[in-house]
Amino acid sequence: MPVPESVLSVLPDRVRGWLADLAQRSPQTTDTLEEIRLRVGQPVQLVGAGGEGFLRETGQLTSDPRSAPPVTAAEVGETVRRASRHSVYAYEEEIRQGFLTLPGGHRMGIAGRCVMVAGQLKTIDPVSGLSLRLHRQFTGLAEPLLPKILSPTPPYVHSTLIISPPGGGKTSLLRDLARLLSDGGPLPGGPSFPARKVVIVDERSELAGCWQGIPQLSVGCRTDVLDRCPKAEGIIMSLRGMSPDVIVTDEIGRPEDLLALQEAENAGVAVLASAHGASWEEVVERPALRPLREAPFFRRVVVLSRRRGPGTVEKVFHPARPAGTV
Amino acid sequence: MENLAIWFKAVGAVLVLAAGGAGGWIIGRGYQERPAELRAVRQALTGLRNEILYRSASLGQAWSEVARRTPPPVNRLFAVAAESLEKGEAGSASFAWERGVASLATVSSLTSSDLEILRALGQGLGNSGRDGQERVLTLADQELLAAEAAADAEREKNARLWPYLGVALGASLVLLLI
């Protein structure tokens, strides 16, 4: 996939030209690009499937940062203004959270001087570094896993916790599960299952990649999204108002998250969630998640790795029987 | 032949008088329109403040909405700026705003000092948080209020004077030519 126009349109004019040259010289590099990083006084860094490098004026990549032109403070500022549609005031909350979402669900992380007022982060100004992460949807990633989390009784899906270290593919897997459950079955050569009403509580706009509240990634035709909503609040809100069969949310880790999960269980709603960690044991060692050990809310635990790329399923088991597999 | 010359002179005198009167009337009308246009600009900026602070509309959307609700000729400022920004003709919001100001200058009675207030406002629009936007809009409003008071005083002084002055100048010219 070439670099999307929604990303190119926010970049400084010079950088856009260099990327166009790079796309001509080496289309494979731009097609597999994952990140474009701009830092004041430093050259443009590109990160992709094939490695990383600094962008030269000639549209070539180099490992020597001194042979690539640096980005200016004005260019970084202009990039933020373009990404915020020349309306920084309308994106204050997003900037406070450290990122802006672009059309298409791509994300621009922001670094710089954090301005604190009364102990609270008010804004980031001036901005010194930007990380443009290109979103790529892995459609079909969850198809092999889905039969293992389906249940024969309502809500026809087991509450499932997906575990992996950062970058393991948890979010991509959750997104694809939401899409599959929302669209309904059967899968090609797989089991038949009823379509479910899904609510995604997307605190960091990563699952659905919403822009202006509209999902930019495929999350299914029966899916509603609570974008940038705190997880616990979002779960309770959706139980009250949206009558979901399944709630999908990313990276649980606070005590209030578990209380909200309990509410969902009481309401007969399945929850698909994720947590950082290399194993179930490691996850339930975290103080906020320790209650899961005694009262396992989840019926399935999925452990991922990057062994064969992000989203490699290593193990699926019932948390009461961590030694066994499903 | 002599009668014809007299007729020509009479028609010429009437035309010079009319031209003087019309010139004076046009200048006088400018003095009358400027305060009204300044008031319209201030009202439009109140609308812009609401769009920015309470609706969190993007600058392009906010300008379009204000253009829709503002009477001519002041609506042109917002309409041209919004169109320029949405089309991506301008690299930045301040360039788009500058185009709007330039377009307004061609159809309004605002003076260069009034337009300078608007240009200064354009430098601050869109590139700060809500607090910053409130500050730049408040500053512009205060400056426009002062300009409006000065424009009102000038209107009192000059709006009626100029049509008479135009006719008097025309009459003087007629006398000189005769």
Interface residues (C-beta under 8 A of the other chain):
Chain A: S9 D13 E78 R81 R85 H86 S87 V88 Y89 A90 E92 K122 T123
Chain B: I52 L53 S56 A57 S58 L59 G60 A62 L85 G88 G91 S92 A93 A96 G126 N127 S128 G129 R130 G132 Q133
